[in-house]
Amino acid sequence: MKKWKVMAAGLVTLSVLTAGLTASSAVSAAEIRKADSSVQTYKDGAVVPASKAPAVRKAAREKAQSDYYITEGKKLDQAVARLLYINPEETGLDPQVDYSYRMDKTLTGDYFYHVRAFLPNSTKAAGDFLLAKDDSCVFRRFPGEARTELLDGTTEKLLAKVEIYPAYKKIPQDGVGKVLIRVPGSIPYKLTLTSLNENTLTIKTDEQGQQWVYGVTRGKGDVLAEVEIGGYITSKTLNFTVMDEKDVAREENRTSGGWPIGIGIGFGWGHGRHHHGHGGGIIIGM
């Protein structure tokens, strides 16, 4: 055989061997990756050895992080930059510390980006913040203290998102009604109620500072509800109907005994604890 043919045959043989080794290596690597991922993959309801419980917990946490939170990207970077623009003494964030940040994928109350800061290599939160999607205001939360502070901006646009409505428009004579307030992010507020027809309705405040609408006589009346947050106020006139015992009986008969309120009761909401400074409303958090 000629010399060039011998060399060609050798090259072909070497190529075949190299290809085989490469394919074998690729398969082995793929199998290794598959084995690793099977340990980390979280499947709800899966049965695994107890020794793998820590790995399952880790995988479940990682899945939740991916499903519910943003941990990187332009949107998070912009939110962090907004926080770092504010005085560190107000945010509580040390400029020398390399925090990690996490943002909820879902807007809080369809208005706020919820961002939390964590200490390096830790799950301990160092800061909890609400950033308005229109960049009009930034709040700092103090978990466990029922306290929220305005750090930057104004609340004018936030007040436009506040909802004010009566728990029930019909209240019994000598009974009480309540005004409900819905604020994005459960931001604390001050509520002031004023009866516009004191012959029919009066406003009373209990020892906890809770304001109630009392039915005086049968008829219709209006209540002016004013909500104040951060130096801005929004108001709404609410219509109530005060019913006597005959009205109550007629209403109960019409609804086959399924009327949602009773005489002289607090409509199911009671005198529970609420954020400071509410002045008597019930806050419906979102």
C-alpha positions in Angstrom: 0.0 0.0 0.0 1.3 3.4 -0.9 2.4 5.7 1.9 -0.3 8.3 1.4 -3.0 5.5 1.6 -1.6 4.2 4.9 -1.6 7.7 6.3 -5.2 8.3 5.2 -6.4 5.0 6.7 -4.7 5.9 9.9 -6.5 9.3 10.0 -9.8 7.7 9.3 -9.3 5.2 12.2 -8.2 8.0 14.5 -11.3 10.1 13.6 -13.6 7.2 14.3 -12.1 6.6 17.7 -12.2 10.3 18.5 -15.8 10.5 17.5 -16.7 7.5 19.6 -14.9 8.9 22.7 -16.6 12.3 22.2 -20.0 10.7 22.0 -19.3 8.5 25.0 -18.2 11.6 27.0 -21.3 13.5 25.9 -23.6 10.7 27.0 -21.8 10.4 30.3 -22.1 14.2 31.0 -25.7 14.2 30.0 -26.4 11.3 32.3 -24.6 13.1 35.2 -26.6 16.3 34.6 -29.8 14.3 34.5 -28.9 12.6 37.7 -28.1 15.9 39.4 -31.3 17.5 38.2 -33.5 14.6 39.4 -32.3 15.2 42.9 -33.0 19.0 42.7 -36.3 18.7 40.9 -39.3 19.3 43.2 -42.5 17.4 42.5 -45.5 18.0 44.7 -46.5 14.7 46.4 -43.4 12.8 45.3 -42.2 10.1 47.7 -38.4 10.2 48.3 -36.0 8.8 50.9 -36.0 10.8 54.1 -32.3 11.5 53.6 -33.2 13.6 50.6 -35.7 15.9 52.5 -33.2 18.8 52.7 -32.7 18.7 48.9 -36.5 18.6 48.4 -37.0 21.6 50.6 -34.2 23.5 48.8 -35.8 22.6 45.4 -39.3 23.7 46.6 -37.9 27.1 47.8 -36.1 27.6 44.5 -39.3 26.8 42.6 -41.2 29.3 44.7 -38.5 31.9 44.1 -38.9 31.4 40.4 -42.8 31.4 40.5 -43.4 34.3 42.7 -40.3 36.6 42.8 -38.0 38.5 40.6 -34.4 38.2 41.7 -32.6 39.8 38.8 -33.2 41.9 35.7 -33.8 45.5 34.6 -37.1 45.9 36.6 -35.4 44.9 39.8 -32.3 47.0 39.1 -34.5 50.1 38.6 -36.3 49.5 41.9 -33.1 49.0 43.8 -31.7 52.2 42.2 -34.8 54.1 43.4 -34.2 52.8 46.9 -30.5 53.7 46.9 -31.4 57.2 45.9 -33.1 57.8 49.2 -31.2 58.8 52.4 -29.8 55.5 53.9 -30.8 56.7 57.4 -34.4 56.6 56.2 -34.2 53.2 54.3 -32.1 51.6 57.0 -29.8 50.2 54.2 -26.1 50.5 54.8 -24.3 51.7 51.6 -21.3 49.5 52.5 -23.3 46.2 52.6 -23.9 44.2 49.5 -27.6 43.2 50.0 -29.5 40.8 47.8 -32.9 42.0 46.7 -36.2 40.3 45.8 -39.3 41.7 44.2 -42.8 40.2 44.1 -43.9 39.4 40.5 -47.5 40.4 41.4 -48.2 44.1 42.2 -49.4 44.7 45.8 -52.9 46.2 45.5 -52.3 46.5 41.8 -50.2 49.6 42.6 -47.1 48.8 44.6 -43.9 46.9 43.7 -43.0 45.0 46.9 -39.2 44.8 47.3 -37.3 43.2 50.2 -33.6 43.5 51.0 -31.7 40.6 52.6 -28.3 40.5 54.4 -25.5 38.8 52.4 -25.7 35.0 52.3 -28.7 35.1 54.6 -32.5 34.8 54.5 -32.8 37.6 57.2 -34.6 40.6 55.8 -32.9 44.0 56.2 -35.6 46.1 54.6 -39.2 45.9 53.4 -40.4 48.5 50.9 -43.4 49.5 48.7 -42.6 51.4 45.5 -45.5 52.9 43.6 -45.7 51.8 40.0 -46.1 55.4 38.8 -43.0 56.3 40.8 -45.0 58.8 42.9 -44.1 57.5 46.4 -42.0 55.0 48.3 -43.0 53.5 51.7 -40.9 51.5 54.2 -42.6 48.8 56.2 -41.7 47.7 59.7 -42.9 44.1 60.0 -44.0 43.2 63.5 -44.5 46.9 64.4 -47.7 47.6 62.4 -45.8 50.7 61.1 -45.4 52.1 57.6 -43.5 55.3 56.8 -43.5 57.5 53.7 -39.9 57.8 52.6 -40.1 59.7 49.3 -42.7 61.3 47.0 -46.3 62.3 47.7 -49.5 60.3 48.3 -51.7 62.3 45.9 -51.9 59.6 43.3 -52.2 56.9 46.0 -55.3 58.6 47.4 -56.9 58.2 43.9 -56.7 54.4 44.4 -58.4 54.3 47.8 -61.9 52.7 47.9 -64.5 53.9 50.4 -67.8 52.1 50.9 -70.3 51.0 53.6 -70.3 47.5 55.0 -74.0 47.5 54.4 -76.2 50.3 53.1 -79.1 49.2 55.3 -78.7 49.4 59.1 -81.3 48.8 61.9 -82.7 51.6 64.0 -80.6 51.7 67.2 -78.1 49.5 65.4 -74.6 50.4 64.0 -73.0 50.5 60.6 -69.4 50.6 59.5 -67.4 52.2 56.8 -64.8 50.1 55.0 -61.6 51.4 53.5 -59.4 49.6 50.9 -55.9 51.0 50.5 -53.2 49.4 48.3 -50.6 47.9 50.4 -52.6 48.4 53.6 -51.0 51.8 54.1 -52.2 53.4 57.4 -54.7 56.2 57.1 -56.9 58.6 59.1 -60.6 58.3 58.7 -63.1 61.0 59.6 -66.8 60.4 59.4 -69.4 63.2 59.5 -73.2 62.7 59.5 -74.9 64.9 57.0 -78.3 64.2 58.5 -78.1 63.8 62.3 -81.8 63.3 62.7 -81.3 59.9 61.0 -77.7 59.0 61.6 -75.1 59.9 64.2 -71.4 59.1 64.4 -69.9 57.8 67.7 -66.3 56.9 68.6 -65.5 54.1 71.0 -62.6 53.8 73.4 -60.4 52.2 70.7 -60.9 55.2 68.4 -63.2 53.2 66.2 -66.0 55.3 64.5 -69.4 53.8 64.1 -72.5 55.0 62.2 -75.6 54.7 64.5 -79.2 54.5 63.2 -81.4 57.1 65.0 -84.7 57.1 63.3 -86.2 55.4 60.3 -85.3 57.0 57.0 -82.4 57.8 54.7 -79.2 59.7 55.5 -75.7 60.5 54.2 -72.3 60.2 55.8 -69.2 62.1 54.6 -66.2 59.8 54.8 -62.7 61.5 54.5 -59.5 59.5 54.2 -56.2 61.2 54.9 -52.7 59.8 54.0 -49.5 61.7 54.0 -51.1 65.2 53.9 -53.7 64.5 51.2 -57.4 63.7 51.6 -60.0 62.0 49.5 -63.7 62.0 50.4 -66.9 60.2 49.5 -70.6 60.6 50.5 -72.1 57.3 51.5 -75.9 56.7 51.5 -77.5 54.7 54.4 -81.0 53.5 55.0 -82.2 53.2 58.7 -84.8 50.4 59.1 -87.3 49.9 61.9 -88.5 46.5 63.2 -91.2 46.3 60.6 -88.7 47.0 57.8 -86.3 44.4 59.2 -89.1 41.8 59.4 -90.1 42.5 55.8 -86.5 42.3 54.6 -86.0 39.0 56.4 -89.2 37.5 54.9 -88.2 38.7 51.5 -84.9 37.0 51.7 -86.2 33.9 53.4 -84.4 34.5 56.6 -81.0 35.2 55.0 -80.5 38.8 55.9 -76.8 39.5 56.5 -77.3 42.0 59.4 -79.0 42.0 62.8 -80.3 44.6 65.2 -77.7 46.4 67.2 -74.7 44.4 66.0 -71.4 45.4 64.4 -72.0 43.7 61.0 -69.5 40.9 61.6 -66.3 43.1 61.6 -66.3 43.8 65.4 -63.8 46.0 67.2 -60.7 44.3 66.0 -57.2 45.8 66.1 -56.2 47.9 63.1 -53.3 50.1 61.9 -52.8 53.1 64.1 -54.3 56.4 62.9 -57.3 54.8 61.1 -59.8 56.8 63.0 -62.3 54.1 62.9 -62.4 52.5 59.5 -61.7 48.9 58.6 -58.8 48.5 56.3 -59.0 45.9 53.5 -55.4 45.0 52.6 -54.4 44.0 49.1 
